């Protein structure tokens, strides 16, 4: 039975993950800031879950930053971040690409010494349920 399903923004790449996630990290390193264009990456990690591509496996490409262990898989059509398998069979799934409701809370913040200066006290900001008019 599939525990989680996900896809890219354009819907070309679709996948299933069977199993459980061991951890959920918010990574603030400069590499993750660059490849997400945001304050941090939100990635789920598993040593035992299995990834199955349901559609569009040929649309997934992976970039590895030379000289590092940092890599990112993404759809070559829309650029959406997608799951990848790292050293020793570690599955990394960007939390935002899941279509299945996911309730696990983040385990920890990583590389907070690189945290963006503007990523502080965000709870005090006004909130809107949609784009403000």
Residue, then its C-alpha position, 0 to 999 in steps of 0.5 A: x500500500x502506498x503511504x504517500x503520493x506526490x508530484x511536480x507543479x506541472x504534473x508530469x512527474x508523479x511518485x509514491x513513497x511506501x514506508x515511514x519518514x525518520x526525520x523532517x529537517x528545515x535546512x538553512x544552509x546557503x546551498x538550500x537557500x539557493x536551490x529553493x530561493x527561500x529561507x530554507x529547504x523542508x526535507x523528509x528523510x528515510x533510510x527504509x521507505x521506497x520510492x516508485x515513479x508512477x509517471x514522468x521518471x524521464x522528466x526528473x533530472x538531478x544536479x549535484x553541486x561539485x565538491x559537495x554532497x548537496x544534490x537536488x532532483x527536479x522536473x526538467x519541465x517546471x523545475x519543481x523539487x522532487x525526491x532523490x536517493x542519496x548515499x547509502x540509500x537515504x531517500x530525501x523527499x521535499x515536503x512541498x511536493x507531497x500531494x498526500x496530507x502530511x502531519x509530521x512536524x519538523x524534527x529540527x532546524x539545521x545550519x542555523x548559523x547560515x539562517x537568512x537575516x529576514x527569517x526571524x520573528x515571522x509569527x508577528x507578521x500579518x497573515x492573509x488566507x490569499x493574495x491581499x488586494 
